[in-house]
Amino acid sequence: MFFFLDASDRDVIARSRQDSHRLGVAVQIGTVRYKGLFLEDPLAGPWPVVDHLAEQSGVGDPSQVKR
């Protein structure tokens, strides 16, 4: 599954200090797996995916990705 975060993904994500950065990294990890490239605009991803990644990365408010 492209948008499932494993332990090594979570280790990389944990290096970011802010929720917005952690979620942004999670979105980019998922999209590079799915599409083979990074999104120019991380907000272009579907919100159900952002919600799913927020839950996996421990970010309580998915809207943090907008920061």
ABEGO torsion letter per residue (X at the ends): XAABBBAAAAAAAAABABAAAAAAAAAAAAAAAAAGBBBABAAABBAAAAAAAAAAAGBABAAAAAX
